[in-house]
Amino acid sequence: MTAYAVGLLKDINMGPDIVQYLERIDATLAPYRGRFLLHGEKPEVLEGSLEQDVVVIEFPDLDHARAWYRSPAYHDILPLRTRNATSTVFLVDGLPADHLATDILA
């Protein structure tokens, strides 16, 4: 089942480290079939507040997402981001196409 890496980033210092991170991240995603669905877009907040930029990366499943995040290639560039942004990052499973809201009641 499709899985997602979600990042909520704020206080981003758009200096040389972030530029290098952005130049290198796509190569870390390719072996795990990851692709950006959202990348730094400012959401239109309809309820509550959200001060972060939103990043969503799609993977074929959680195993691919975990393997990417734990990969040496990604860990090599990770400090370029963590030193230059405040982040919350998590992995989450997607849902089947036929999911209904009431399915969580079962």
DADA-V785718 format. One record per pair of residues at least 24 apart in sequence whose C-alpha atoms are under 6 Angstrom apart, sorted by the first residue. I is the first residue (numbers start at 1). J is the second residue. D is the distance in Angstrom with one decimal. If there is no record, write none. Layout:
# DADA-V785718
i = <I:I>
j = <J:J>
d = <D:D>
This chain:
# DADA-V785718
i = <1:2:2:2:2:3:3:3:3:3:3:3:4:4:4:4:4:5:5:5:5:6:6:6:6:7:7:7:7:8:8:8:8:8:9:9:9:9:10:10:10:11:11:12:12:13:17:18:18:21:21:28:28:32:32:33:34:34>
j = <61:59:60:61:94:58:59:61:62:92:93:94:57:58:59:91:92:56:57:90:91:55:56:89:90:54:55:88:89:52:53:54:87:88:52:53:86:87:52:85:86:85:86:84:85:84:80:80:81:77:80:73:74:64:68:59:58:59>
d = <5.1:5.9:4.7:4.6:5.1:6.0:5.3:4.7:5.2:5.7:4.3:5.0:5.5:4.7:5.9:5.6:5.3:5.7:5.1:5.7:4.5:5.6:4.6:5.6:5.4:5.9:4.9:5.7:4.3:5.4:5.6:5.0:5.6:5.1:4.9:5.1:5.7:4.5:4.7:5.9:5.3:5.3:5.9:5.7:4.3:5.2:5.0:6.0:5.9:5.9:5.9:5.8:5.7:5.4:6.0:6.0:5.4:4.7>
